[in-house]
Amino acid sequence: MIEKKEHLYIVFENLLRIKSECSSDLFSECGLPDITVKQIEYLRMIDEHGEVTFSGLAKITRNSKPTITEMINKFVKMKCVYREKSSDDGRIFYIRLTDKGQTLARSEEAALFKLIERMAGSLDEKDVDTLIWILQKVR
């Protein structure tokens, strides 16, 4: 049984490597091959919360407002976000994702879909059905 578990480990390690390659491809396509996991996480939070202000993001991420301001300034330079002044209160700015920022925020999902496409392209329909059946058993 140990041999099979080791083999399973190698197979899953390969799948994770392929997914990582798919993520790296997306980052390179956006011109940001060196973006960090933490930066992607912050972009994901902005994406998930939609209408988020600097103080709102500070609260969500448990960071100080100056830390958030510094991070957002970096994202603006990376062309991932922009500031939008509130129409109700000119002192309030919302943090909005650009198309590039949205792509990066959703990169894990996109990388997973690319991995699935590669798997489906490597297997026949019967093998895909078998794989689905097996993976549904995992709890």
C-alpha positions as CSV (number, residue, x, y, z in Angstrom):
1,M,0.0,0.0,0.0
2,I,2.9,2.4,0.7
3,E,4.1,2.0,-2.9
4,K,0.7,3.0,-4.2
5,K,0.5,6.0,-1.8
6,E,3.9,7.1,-3.0
7,H,2.8,6.8,-6.6
8,L,-0.4,8.8,-5.9
9,Y,1.8,11.5,-4.2
10,I,3.9,11.7,-7.4
11,V,0.8,11.9,-9.6
12,F,-0.7,14.7,-7.5
13,E,2.6,16.5,-7.3
14,N,2.7,16.5,-11.1
15,L,-0.9,17.9,-11.3
16,L,0.0,20.7,-8.8
17,R,3.1,21.5,-10.9
18,I,1.0,21.8,-14.0
19,K,-1.5,24.0,-12.2
20,S,1.3,26.2,-11.0
21,E,2.6,26.5,-14.6
22,C,-0.9,27.5,-15.7
23,S,-0.9,30.2,-13.0
24,S,2.6,31.4,-14.0
25,D,1.4,31.6,-17.6
26,L,-1.5,33.9,-16.6
27,F,0.8,36.1,-14.5
28,S,3.2,36.4,-17.4
29,E,0.4,37.2,-19.8
30,C,-0.6,40.1,-17.5
31,G,3.0,41.3,-17.5
32,L,3.5,40.5,-13.8
33,P,5.5,37.3,-13.6
34,D,6.8,38.2,-10.1
35,I,3.4,38.9,-8.4
36,T,3.2,37.4,-4.9
37,V,0.6,35.0,-3.5
38,K,-0.2,37.6,-0.9
39,Q,-0.8,40.3,-3.6
40,I,-3.1,37.9,-5.4
41,E,-5.0,37.3,-2.1
42,Y,-5.5,41.0,-1.7
43,L,-6.8,41.4,-5.2
44,R,-9.1,38.5,-4.6
45,M,-10.5,40.2,-1.5
46,I,-11.1,43.4,-3.4
47,D,-12.9,41.4,-6.1
48,E,-15.0,39.5,-3.6
49,H,-16.1,42.6,-1.7
50,G,-16.9,44.8,-4.7
51,E,-17.5,48.3,-3.2
52,V,-14.6,48.5,-0.9
53,T,-13.0,51.6,0.6
54,F,-9.5,52.0,2.0
55,S,-10.8,51.6,5.6
56,G,-13.0,48.7,4.6
57,L,-10.1,46.9,3.1
58,A,-7.9,47.7,6.1
59,K,-10.6,46.1,8.3
60,I,-11.1,43.0,6.0
61,T,-7.3,42.4,5.8
62,R,-6.6,43.4,9.4
63,N,-4.0,45.9,8.3
64,S,-3.5,49.6,9.0
65,K,-4.8,52.2,6.6
66,P,-1.2,53.4,5.8
67,T,-0.3,49.8,4.9
68,I,-3.4,49.5,2.7
69,T,-2.6,52.9,1.0
70,E,1.0,51.7,0.3
71,M,-0.3,48.4,-1.2
72,I,-3.0,50.1,-3.3
73,N,-0.3,52.6,-4.6
74,K,1.7,49.6,-5.7
75,F,-1.3,48.0,-7.4
76,V,-2.1,51.3,-9.2
77,K,1.5,51.3,-10.6
78,M,1.0,47.7,-11.6
79,K,-2.3,48.8,-13.4
80,C,-4.3,46.3,-11.3
81,V,-6.6,48.8,-9.5
82,Y,-7.8,52.4,-9.6
83,R,-9.4,54.8,-7.2
84,E,-12.9,56.0,-7.8
85,K,-14.2,58.9,-5.8
86,S,-17.6,58.4,-4.2
87,S,-20.4,60.4,-5.8
88,D,-22.0,60.8,-2.4
89,D,-19.0,61.9,-0.4
90,G,-15.9,63.3,-2.2
91,R,-13.7,62.3,0.8
92,I,-14.4,58.6,0.2
93,F,-12.6,56.6,-2.5
94,Y,-13.5,53.1,-3.6
95,I,-10.8,50.7,-4.8
96,R,-11.8,49.2,-8.1
97,L,-10.1,46.4,-10.1
98,T,-9.0,46.9,-13.6
99,D,-9.5,44.1,-16.2
100,K,-5.9,43.1,-15.4
101,G,-6.6,43.1,-11.7
102,Q,-9.7,41.0,-12.2
103,T,-7.8,38.5,-14.3
104,L,-5.2,38.2,-11.5
105,A,-7.8,38.0,-8.7
106,R,-9.5,35.1,-10.5
107,S,-6.2,33.5,-11.6
108,E,-6.5,30.4,-9.4
109,E,-9.8,29.5,-10.8
110,A,-8.6,30.2,-14.4
111,A,-5.5,28.0,-13.7
112,L,-7.6,25.2,-12.4
113,F,-9.8,25.4,-15.6
114,K,-6.6,25.3,-17.7
115,L,-5.5,22.2,-15.8
116,I,-8.8,20.6,-16.3
117,E,-8.6,21.4,-20.1
118,R,-5.2,19.7,-20.2
119,M,-6.5,16.7,-18.4
120,A,-9.6,16.4,-20.6
121,G,-7.4,16.8,-23.7
122,S,-5.2,13.9,-22.5
123,L,-8.0,11.5,-21.7
124,D,-10.7,9.9,-23.7
125,E,-14.4,10.4,-22.6
126,K,-14.5,7.1,-20.7
127,D,-11.4,8.0,-18.7
128,V,-12.8,11.4,-17.8
129,D,-16.0,9.7,-16.6
130,T,-13.9,7.3,-14.5
131,L,-11.8,10.1,-13.1
132,I,-14.9,12.0,-12.1
133,W,-16.4,8.9,-10.5
134,I,-13.2,8.2,-8.5
135,L,-12.7,11.8,-7.4
136,Q,-16.3,12.1,-6.2
137,K,-15.6,9.4,-3.7
138,V,-12.9,11.5,-2.0
139,R,-14.1,13.1,1.2
